[in-house]
Amino acid sequence: MAFTRATGKHRRPRRIERGTARAAGVAALAGTGVVGSLTAPAVAAGPAAAQTGLTPVVTMGDVVADRIDAQAAAQHEAAREAAQAAARKAAEEAAREKAAEEARAEKERAAREAERKRLNTFVSPIPGSYVSTGYKSGGAVWSSGSHTGVDFHAASGTPVQAVGMGTVVEAGWGGAYGNQVVIKMHDGTYTQYGHLSSIGVSVGQQVTPGQRIGLSGATGNVTGAHLHFEARTTAEYGSDLDPVAYLRAHGVNL
Ligand SMILES: [Zn+2]
């Protein structure tokens, strides 16, 4: 091995070479764990230590070995700390992702809930308007002798909206009702919108609360522009309900 070669028969190796040789020897020892077990008596027992040049090597070896041990310990500690830091970072990252995922899920849940609530909400057919002619009010103008719906005050061309979620089952001319839309509501009841100046939906179309279905007008048997609105148990004339009670029962303020 390198550290045993100085026998006196050869020139001492140059400094750099020696250093390299010693380092190599120490490294080799360090690799086997022998360095730590070398003791002074063992070295002293060796013959002609001064001549062999073993002593300087081993002496330096002890120092270097201590340093290497210290370094190894420091490196081990640093590696352990680095691993801990990495694990901490990974855990923090995972926690952040989990929180973000939960926030997203909560947001989606809230959005679904809001949409579900919106779809189940009822609104007035003409926001901000009022009932100008009540349900069952008498008058020569009604073919049945009494009003089967209510009239909402509305100038011609005022947007008319579906009062709730449903499907359009009639959209067209309705005789005395003029241009009308009938919607089968999600709960199985029907709503009807008459005297429209224009119709914006077609049969089979799904509508949501507040969706515009046409514009108010004065088509059909009328004396002036307004919206005639009915709530019914079927799509047909004669199955009418009290529209104001119907809307109020569905949460509409009238
Ligand atoms: Zn009417």
py3Dmol code that shows the C-alpha trace and the ligand (Angstrom):
import py3Dmol

protein = """\
ATOM      1  CA  MET A   1       0.000   0.000   0.000  1.00  0.00           C
ATOM      2  CA  ALA A   2       1.146   3.513  -0.600  1.00  0.00           C
ATOM      3  CA  PHE A   3       2.028   4.411   2.947  1.00  0.00           C
ATOM      4  CA  THR A   4       4.420   1.494   3.337  1.00  0.00           C
ATOM      5  CA  ARG A   5       6.577   2.109   0.356  1.00  0.00           C
ATOM      6  CA  ALA A   6       9.109   4.543   1.877  1.00  0.00           C
ATOM      7  CA  THR A   7      11.857   2.068   2.757  1.00  0.00           C
ATOM      8  CA  GLY A   8      14.851   4.360   2.448  1.00  0.00           C
ATOM      9  CA  LYS A   9      15.964   2.669  -0.717  1.00  0.00           C
ATOM     10  CA  HIS A  10      14.079   5.176  -2.762  1.00  0.00           C
ATOM     11  CA  ARG A  11      14.089   8.891  -2.831  1.00  0.00           C
ATOM     12  CA  ARG A  12      11.363  10.339  -0.729  1.00  0.00           C
ATOM     13  CA  PRO A  13       8.502  11.183  -3.005  1.00  0.00           C
ATOM     14  CA  ARG A  14       7.964  14.792  -3.775  1.00  0.00           C
ATOM     15  CA  ARG A  15       5.652  16.635  -1.466  1.00  0.00           C
ATOM     16  CA  ILE A  16       2.624  16.638  -3.716  1.00  0.00           C
ATOM     17  CA  GLU A  17       3.087  12.973  -4.485  1.00  0.00           C
ATOM     18  CA  ARG A  18       3.380  12.181  -0.801  1.00  0.00           C
ATOM     19  CA  GLY A  19       0.349  14.141   0.022  1.00  0.00           C
ATOM     20  CA  THR A  20      -1.578  12.336  -2.608  1.00  0.00           C
ATOM     21  CA  ALA A  21      -0.296   8.978  -1.480  1.00  0.00           C
ATOM     22  CA  ARG A  22      -1.210   9.728   2.133  1.00  0.00           C
ATOM     23  CA  ALA A  23      -4.576  10.951   1.262  1.00  0.00           C
ATOM     24  CA  ALA A  24      -5.130   7.861  -0.835  1.00  0.00           C
ATOM     25  CA  GLY A  25      -3.997   5.661   2.024  1.00  0.00           C
ATOM     26  CA  VAL A  26      -6.155   7.424   4.549  1.00  0.00           C
ATOM     27  CA  ALA A  27      -9.054   7.353   2.188  1.00  0.00           C
ATOM     28  CA  ALA A  28      -8.565   3.649   1.729  1.00  0.00           C
ATOM     29  CA  LEU A  29      -8.471   3.183   5.493  1.00  0.00           C
ATOM     30  CA  ALA A  30     -11.402   5.445   6.024  1.00  0.00           C
ATOM     31  CA  GLY A  31     -13.310   3.345   3.573  1.00  0.00           C
ATOM     32  CA  THR A  32     -12.675   0.226   5.613  1.00  0.00           C
ATOM     33  CA  GLY A  33     -13.154   1.824   8.973  1.00  0.00           C
ATOM     34  CA  VAL A  34      -9.593   0.874   9.928  1.00  0.00           C
ATOM     35  CA  VAL A  35      -8.429   4.428  10.638  1.00  0.00           C
ATOM     36  CA  GLY A  36     -10.328   4.750  13.867  1.00  0.00           C
ATOM     37  CA  SER A  37      -8.894   1.490  15.203  1.00  0.00           C
ATOM     38  CA  LEU A  38      -5.252   2.386  14.651  1.00  0.00           C
ATOM     39  CA  THR A  39      -3.703   3.098  18.007  1.00  0.00           C
ATOM     40  CA  ALA A  40      -0.449   4.694  19.051  1.00  0.00           C
ATOM     41  CA  PRO A  41       0.938   1.517  20.626  1.00  0.00           C
ATOM     42  CA  ALA A  42       0.330  -0.360  17.449  1.00  0.00           C
ATOM     43  CA  VAL A  43       2.243   2.264  15.542  1.00  0.00           C
ATOM     44  CA  ALA A  44       5.006   2.458  18.130  1.00  0.00           C
ATOM     45  CA  ALA A  45       5.403  -1.310  17.961  1.00  0.00           C
ATOM     46  CA  GLY A  46       6.159  -1.051  14.315  1.00  0.00           C
ATOM     47  CA  PRO A  47       9.868  -1.250  13.460  1.00  0.00           C
ATOM     48  CA  ALA A  48      11.833   1.832  12.508  1.00  0.00           C
ATOM     49  CA  ALA A  49       8.889   4.099  12.203  1.00  0.00           C
ATOM     50  CA  ALA A  50      11.103   7.082  11.402  1.00  0.00           C
ATOM     51  CA  GLN A  51      12.661   5.171   8.562  1.00  0.00           C
ATOM     52  CA  THR A  52       9.535   3.798   7.084  1.00  0.00           C
ATOM     53  CA  GLY A  53       7.823   7.127   7.176  1.00  0.00           C
ATOM     54  CA  LEU A  54       4.769   5.485   8.639  1.00  0.00           C
ATOM     55  CA  THR A  55       4.536   7.787  11.608  1.00  0.00           C
ATOM     56  CA  PRO A  56       3.909  11.008   9.728  1.00  0.00           C
ATOM     57  CA  VAL A  57       1.363   9.248   7.606  1.00  0.00           C
ATOM     58  CA  VAL A  58      -0.469   7.705  10.500  1.00  0.00           C
ATOM     59  CA  THR A  59      -0.231  10.869  12.563  1.00  0.00           C
ATOM     60  CA  MET A  60      -1.682  12.834   9.745  1.00  0.00           C
ATOM     61  CA  GLY A  61      -4.079   9.956   9.267  1.00  0.00           C
ATOM     62  CA  ASP A  62      -5.454  10.348  12.797  1.00  0.00           C
ATOM     63  CA  VAL A  63      -5.967  14.048  12.336  1.00  0.00           C
ATOM     64  CA  VAL A  64      -7.488  13.608   8.941  1.00  0.00           C
ATOM     65  CA  ALA A  65      -9.538  10.700  10.182  1.00  0.00           C
ATOM     66  CA  ASP A  66     -10.885  12.870  12.977  1.00  0.00           C
ATOM     67  CA  ARG A  67     -11.656  15.534  10.463  1.00  0.00           C
ATOM     68  CA  ILE A  68     -13.247  13.010   8.187  1.00  0.00           C
ATOM     69  CA  ASP A  69     -15.259  11.636  11.073  1.00  0.00           C
ATOM     70  CA  ALA A  70     -16.297  15.163  11.967  1.00  0.00           C
ATOM     71  CA  GLN A  71     -16.995  15.940   8.362  1.00  0.00           C
ATOM     72  CA  ALA A  72     -18.899  12.732   7.913  1.00  0.00           C
ATOM     73  CA  ALA A  73     -20.901  13.485  11.040  1.00  0.00           C
ATOM     74  CA  ALA A  74     -21.507  17.039   9.856  1.00  0.00           C
ATOM     75  CA  GLN A  75     -22.433  15.806   6.419  1.00  0.00           C
ATOM     76  CA  HIS A  76     -24.682  13.186   7.905  1.00  0.00           C
ATOM     77  CA  GLU A  77     -26.309  15.820  10.098  1.00  0.00           C
ATOM     78  CA  ALA A  78     -26.620  18.185   7.137  1.00  0.00           C
ATOM     79  CA  ALA A  79     -28.112  15.425   5.028  1.00  0.00           C
ATOM     80  CA  ARG A  80     -30.506  14.543   7.822  1.00  0.00           C
ATOM     81  CA  GLU A  81     -31.509  18.179   8.184  1.00  0.00           C
ATOM     82  CA  ALA A  82     -31.850  18.534   4.413  1.00  0.00           C
ATOM     83  CA  ALA A  83     -34.023  15.440   4.330  1.00  0.00           C
ATOM     84  CA  GLN A  84     -36.124  16.801   7.189  1.00  0.00           C
ATOM     85  CA  ALA A  85     -36.432  20.164   5.446  1.00  0.00           C
ATOM     86  CA  ALA A  86     -37.405  18.457   2.208  1.00  0.00           C
ATOM     87  CA  ALA A  87     -39.961  16.339   4.042  1.00  0.00           C
ATOM     88  CA  ARG A  88     -41.312  19.430   5.803  1.00  0.00           C
ATOM     89  CA  LYS A  89     -41.516  21.279   2.512  1.00  0.00           C
ATOM     90  CA  ALA A  90     -43.246  18.342   0.864  1.00  0.00           C
ATOM     91  CA  ALA A  91     -45.707  18.124   3.737  1.00  0.00           C
ATOM     92  CA  GLU A  92     -46.377  21.850   3.565  1.00  0.00           C
ATOM     93  CA  GLU A  93     -46.824  21.643  -0.189  1.00  0.00           C
ATOM     94  CA  ALA A  94     -49.201  18.705   0.219  1.00  0.00           C
ATOM     95  CA  ALA A  95     -51.134  20.621   2.873  1.00  0.00           C
ATOM     96  CA  ARG A  96     -51.359  23.674   0.601  1.00  0.00           C
ATOM     97  CA  GLU A  97     -52.569  21.541  -2.290  1.00  0.00           C
ATOM     98  CA  LYS A  98     -55.083  19.810  -0.056  1.00  0.00           C
ATOM     99  CA  ALA A  99     -56.352  23.166   1.214  1.00  0.00           C
ATOM    100  CA  ALA A 100     -56.567  24.508  -2.338  1.00  0.00           C
ATOM    101  CA  GLU A 101     -58.389  21.374  -3.446  1.00  0.00           C
ATOM    102  CA  GLU A 102     -60.800  21.672  -0.537  1.00  0.00           C
ATOM    103  CA  ALA A 103     -61.347  25.348  -1.320  1.00  0.00           C
ATOM    104  CA  ARG A 104     -62.056  24.473  -4.952  1.00  0.00           C
ATOM    105  CA  ALA A 105     -64.448  21.706  -3.917  1.00  0.00           C
ATOM    106  CA  GLU A 106     -66.181  24.035  -1.470  1.00  0.00           C
ATOM    107  CA  LYS A 107     -66.446  26.721  -4.138  1.00  0.00           C
ATOM    108  CA  GLU A 108     -67.921  24.231  -6.611  1.00  0.00           C
ATOM    109  CA  ARG A 109     -70.313  22.931  -3.978  1.00  0.00           C
ATOM    110  CA  ALA A 110     -71.391  26.489  -3.159  1.00  0.00           C
ATOM    111  CA  ALA A 111     -71.814  27.250  -6.867  1.00  0.00           C
ATOM    112  CA  ARG A 112     -73.933  24.118  -7.351  1.00  0.00           C
ATOM    113  CA  GLU A 113     -75.975  24.998  -4.298  1.00  0.00           C
ATOM    114  CA  ALA A 114     -76.434  28.583  -5.531  1.00  0.00           C
ATOM    115  CA  GLU A 115     -77.462  27.315  -8.968  1.00  0.00           C
ATOM    116  CA  ARG A 116     -79.853  24.784  -7.463  1.00  0.00           C
ATOM    117  CA  LYS A 117     -81.346  27.532  -5.320  1.00  0.00           C
ATOM    118  CA  ARG A 118     -81.561  29.889  -8.290  1.00  0.00           C
ATOM    119  CA  LEU A 119     -83.351  27.264 -10.396  1.00  0.00           C
ATOM    120  CA  ASN A 120     -85.855  26.641  -7.622  1.00  0.00           C
ATOM    121  CA  THR A 121     -86.529  30.304  -7.062  1.00  0.00           C
ATOM    122  CA  PHE A 122     -89.616  31.997  -8.459  1.00  0.00           C
ATOM    123  CA  VAL A 123     -89.690  35.599  -9.630  1.00  0.00           C
ATOM    124  CA  SER A 124     -92.303  38.071 -10.784  1.00  0.00           C
ATOM    125  CA  PRO A 125     -93.026  37.917 -14.560  1.00  0.00           C
ATOM    126  CA  ILE A 126     -92.293  41.643 -14.709  1.00  0.00           C
ATOM    127  CA  PRO A 127     -89.917  42.829 -11.990  1.00  0.00           C
ATOM    128  CA  GLY A 128     -91.051  46.025 -10.317  1.00  0.00           C
ATOM    129  CA  SER A 129     -94.536  45.900 -11.821  1.00  0.00           C
ATOM    130  CA  TYR A 130     -97.834  45.451  -9.979  1.00  0.00           C
ATOM    131  CA  VAL A 131    -101.183  43.769 -10.426  1.00  0.00           C
ATOM    132  CA  SER A 132    -103.495  46.232 -12.150  1.00  0.00           C
ATOM    133  CA  THR A 133    -106.464  43.864 -12.477  1.00  0.00           C
ATOM    134  CA  GLY A 134    -106.994  41.111  -9.932  1.00  0.00           C
ATOM    135  CA  TYR A 135    -107.914  37.469 -10.213  1.00  0.00           C
ATOM    136  CA  LYS A 136    -111.623  36.635 -10.620  1.00  0.00           C
ATOM    137  CA  SER A 137    -112.531  40.252 -11.084  1.00  0.00           C
ATOM    138  CA  GLY A 138    -115.714  40.538 -13.129  1.00  0.00           C
ATOM    139  CA  GLY A 139    -116.215  42.327 -16.412  1.00  0.00           C
ATOM    140  CA  ALA A 140    -117.726  42.017 -19.850  1.00  0.00           C
ATOM    141  CA  VAL A 141    -114.294  41.575 -21.364  1.00  0.00           C
ATOM    142  CA  TRP A 142    -113.800  38.046 -19.888  1.00  0.00           C
ATOM    143  CA  SER A 143    -115.292  35.239 -21.965  1.00  0.00           C
ATOM    144  CA  SER A 144    -115.866  33.207 -18.797  1.00  0.00           C
ATOM    145  CA  GLY A 145    -117.419  36.086 -16.954  1.00  0.00           C
ATOM    146  CA  SER A 146    -114.489  36.479 -14.645  1.00  0.00           C
ATOM    147  CA  HIS A 147    -110.772  37.048 -14.932  1.00  0.00           C
ATOM    148  CA  THR A 148    -108.830  33.759 -15.040  1.00  0.00           C
ATOM    149  CA  GLY A 149    -105.534  35.427 -14.271  1.00  0.00           C
ATOM    150  CA  VAL A 150    -104.084  38.733 -13.211  1.00  0.00           C
ATOM    151  CA  ASP A 151    -102.929  41.658 -15.288  1.00  0.00           C
ATOM    152  CA  PHE A 152     -99.529  43.169 -14.616  1.00  0.00           C
ATOM    153  CA  HIS A 153     -99.139  46.797 -15.490  1.00  0.00           C
ATOM    154  CA  ALA A 154     -96.684  47.024 -18.377  1.00  0.00           C
ATOM    155  CA  ALA A 155     -96.128  49.333 -21.298  1.00  0.00           C
ATOM    156  CA  SER A 156     -95.816  47.626 -24.656  1.00  0.00           C
ATOM    157  CA  GLY A 157     -92.311  46.244 -25.171  1.00  0.00           C
ATOM    158  CA  THR A 158     -91.547  45.558 -21.502  1.00  0.00           C
ATOM    159  CA  PRO A 159     -89.451  42.390 -21.022  1.00  0.00           C
ATOM    160  CA  VAL A 160     -91.488  39.462 -19.681  1.00  0.00           C
ATOM    161  CA  GLN A 161     -89.684  36.676 -17.871  1.00  0.00           C
ATOM    162  CA  ALA A 162     -90.430  33.091 -16.927  1.00  0.00           C
ATOM    163  CA  VAL A 163     -91.428  33.018 -13.255  1.00  0.00           C
ATOM    164  CA  GLY A 164     -89.539  29.772 -12.676  1.00  0.00           C
ATOM    165  CA  MET A 165     -87.768  26.826 -14.238  1.00  0.00           C
ATOM    166  CA  GLY A 166     -89.759  24.886 -16.791  1.00  0.00           C
ATOM    167  CA  THR A 167     -90.343  23.856 -20.380  1.00  0.00           C
ATOM    168  CA  VAL A 168     -92.236  25.866 -22.984  1.00  0.00           C
ATOM    169  CA  VAL A 169     -95.308  23.895 -24.109  1.00  0.00           C
ATOM    170  CA  GLU A 170     -97.052  26.617 -26.118  1.00  0.00           C
ATOM    171  CA  ALA A 171     -95.625  29.621 -27.955  1.00  0.00           C
ATOM    172  CA  GLY A 172     -97.859  31.342 -30.502  1.00  0.00           C
ATOM    173  CA  TRP A 173    -101.274  32.772 -31.142  1.00  0.00           C
ATOM    174  CA  GLY A 174    -103.761  32.113 -28.360  1.00  0.00           C
ATOM    175  CA  GLY A 175    -106.966  33.762 -29.629  1.00  0.00           C
ATOM    176  CA  ALA A 176    -108.280  36.191 -26.993  1.00  0.00           C
ATOM    177  CA  TYR A 177    -104.847  35.916 -25.276  1.00  0.00           C
ATOM    178  CA  GLY A 178    -103.098  37.159 -28.393  1.00  0.00           C
ATOM    179  CA  ASN A 179     -99.487  36.026 -28.580  1.00  0.00           C
ATOM    180  CA  GLN A 180     -98.982  33.728 -25.607  1.00  0.00           C
ATOM    181  CA  VAL A 181     -96.447  31.484 -23.969  1.00  0.00           C
ATOM    182  CA  VAL A 182     -97.387  28.559 -21.714  1.00  0.00           C
ATOM    183  CA  ILE A 183     -94.681  26.961 -19.602  1.00  0.00           C
ATOM    184  CA  LYS A 184     -94.890  23.646 -17.785  1.00  0.00           C
ATOM    185  CA  MET A 185     -93.115  24.385 -14.530  1.00  0.00           C
ATOM    186  CA  HIS A 186     -90.646  22.098 -12.819  1.00  0.00           C
ATOM    187  CA  ASP A 187     -93.201  21.332 -10.098  1.00  0.00           C
ATOM    188  CA  GLY A 188     -95.818  20.204 -12.633  1.00  0.00           C
ATOM    189  CA  THR A 189     -97.940  23.365 -12.598  1.00  0.00           C
ATOM    190  CA  TYR A 190     -98.281  25.701 -15.597  1.00  0.00           C
ATOM    191  CA  THR A 191     -97.881  29.435 -16.116  1.00  0.00           C
ATOM    192  CA  GLN A 192     -99.267  31.426 -18.990  1.00  0.00           C
ATOM    193  CA  TYR A 193     -98.250  34.818 -20.368  1.00  0.00           C
ATOM    194  CA  GLY A 194    -100.638  36.620 -22.733  1.00  0.00           C
ATOM    195  CA  HIS A 195    -101.044  39.651 -25.019  1.00  0.00           C
ATOM    196  CA  LEU A 196     -97.303  39.637 -25.875  1.00  0.00           C
ATOM    197  CA  SER A 197     -96.070  41.924 -28.630  1.00  0.00           C
ATOM    198  CA  SER A 198     -93.327  39.418 -29.396  1.00  0.00           C
ATOM    199  CA  ILE A 199     -92.410  35.864 -28.360  1.00  0.00           C
ATOM    200  CA  GLY A 200     -88.780  34.980 -27.659  1.00  0.00           C
ATOM    201  CA  VAL A 201     -89.011  31.239 -26.991  1.00  0.00           C
ATOM    202  CA  SER A 202     -90.203  28.142 -28.798  1.00  0.00           C
ATOM    203  CA  VAL A 203     -92.019  24.958 -27.786  1.00  0.00           C
ATOM    204  CA  GLY A 204     -89.743  22.450 -26.071  1.00  0.00           C
ATOM    205  CA  GLN A 205     -87.318  25.080 -24.850  1.00  0.00           C
ATOM    206  CA  GLN A 206     -86.099  24.896 -21.277  1.00  0.00           C
ATOM    207  CA  VAL A 207     -86.325  28.145 -19.370  1.00  0.00           C
ATOM    208  CA  THR A 208     -84.899  29.251 -16.058  1.00  0.00           C
ATOM    209  CA  PRO A 209     -86.264  31.723 -13.510  1.00  0.00           C
ATOM    210  CA  GLY A 210     -86.011  35.265 -14.811  1.00  0.00           C
ATOM    211  CA  GLN A 211     -85.254  34.209 -18.377  1.00  0.00           C
ATOM    212  CA  ARG A 212     -86.814  36.553 -20.912  1.00  0.00           C
ATOM    213  CA  ILE A 213     -89.532  34.832 -22.905  1.00  0.00           C
ATOM    214  CA  GLY A 214     -90.943  37.818 -24.809  1.00  0.00           C
ATOM    215  CA  LEU A 215     -92.136  41.408 -24.658  1.00  0.00           C
ATOM    216  CA  SER A 216     -95.438  42.666 -23.301  1.00  0.00           C
ATOM    217  CA  GLY A 217     -97.995  44.123 -25.662  1.00  0.00           C
ATOM    218  CA  ALA A 218    -101.658  44.462 -26.506  1.00  0.00           C
ATOM    219  CA  THR A 219    -102.344  41.508 -28.820  1.00  0.00           C
ATOM    220  CA  GLY A 220    -105.636  39.611 -28.545  1.00  0.00           C
ATOM    221  CA  ASN A 221    -108.706  40.795 -26.704  1.00  0.00           C
ATOM    222  CA  VAL A 222    -107.450  43.816 -24.794  1.00  0.00           C
ATOM    223  CA  THR A 223    -108.195  47.466 -24.212  1.00  0.00           C
ATOM    224  CA  GLY A 224    -104.557  48.381 -23.652  1.00  0.00           C
ATOM    225  CA  ALA A 225    -101.048  46.994 -23.205  1.00  0.00           C
ATOM    226  CA  HIS A 226    -100.394  44.828 -20.157  1.00  0.00           C
ATOM    227  CA  LEU A 227     -99.291  41.321 -19.308  1.00  0.00           C
ATOM    228  CA  HIS A 228    -101.997  38.773 -18.620  1.00  0.00           C
ATOM    229  CA  PHE A 229    -100.547  36.107 -16.348  1.00  0.00           C
ATOM    230  CA  GLU A 230    -102.143  32.842 -15.264  1.00  0.00           C
ATOM    231  CA  ALA A 231    -101.118  29.924 -13.077  1.00  0.00           C
ATOM    232  CA  ARG A 232    -102.809  26.629 -13.899  1.00  0.00           C
ATOM    233  CA  THR A 233    -102.883  23.004 -12.903  1.00  0.00           C
ATOM    234  CA  THR A 234    -102.889  22.002 -16.592  1.00  0.00           C
ATOM    235  CA  ALA A 235    -101.883  23.673 -19.848  1.00  0.00           C
ATOM    236  CA  GLU A 236    -105.536  24.347 -20.635  1.00  0.00           C
ATOM    237  CA  TYR A 237    -107.803  27.275 -20.045  1.00  0.00           C
ATOM    238  CA  GLY A 238    -110.111  26.717 -17.087  1.00  0.00           C
ATOM    239  CA  SER A 239    -107.609  25.026 -14.764  1.00  0.00           C
ATOM    240  CA  ASP A 240    -106.557  28.341 -13.339  1.00  0.00           C
ATOM    241  CA  LEU A 241    -105.210  28.961  -9.855  1.00  0.00           C
ATOM    242  CA  ASP A 242    -104.999  32.267  -7.992  1.00  0.00           C
ATOM    243  CA  PRO A 243    -101.793  33.634  -9.638  1.00  0.00           C
ATOM    244  CA  VAL A 244    -100.869  35.955  -6.772  1.00  0.00           C
ATOM    245  CA  ALA A 245    -101.322  33.194  -4.172  1.00  0.00           C
ATOM    246  CA  TYR A 246     -99.346  30.885  -6.481  1.00  0.00           C
ATOM    247  CA  LEU A 247     -96.430  33.297  -6.802  1.00  0.00           C
ATOM    248  CA  ARG A 248     -96.473  34.156  -3.101  1.00  0.00           C
ATOM    249  CA  ALA A 249     -96.508  30.447  -2.246  1.00  0.00           C
ATOM    250  CA  HIS A 250     -93.334  30.183  -4.305  1.00  0.00           C
ATOM    251  CA  GLY A 251     -91.687  33.005  -2.408  1.00  0.00           C
ATOM    252  CA  VAL A 252     -92.384  35.931  -4.718  1.00  0.00           C
ATOM    253  CA  ASN A 253     -93.096  39.263  -3.049  1.00  0.00           C
ATOM    254  CA  LEU A 254     -96.148  40.829  -4.625  1.00  0.00           C
TER     255      LEU A 254
END
"""
ligand_1 = """\
1
ZN
Zn -105.872 39.604 -17.991
"""
view = py3Dmol.view(width=600, height=400)
view.addModel(protein, "pdb")
view.setStyle({"model": 0}, {"cartoon": {"style": "trace"}})
view.addModel(ligand_1, "xyz")
view.setStyle({"model": 1}, {"stick": {}})
view.zoomTo()
view.show()
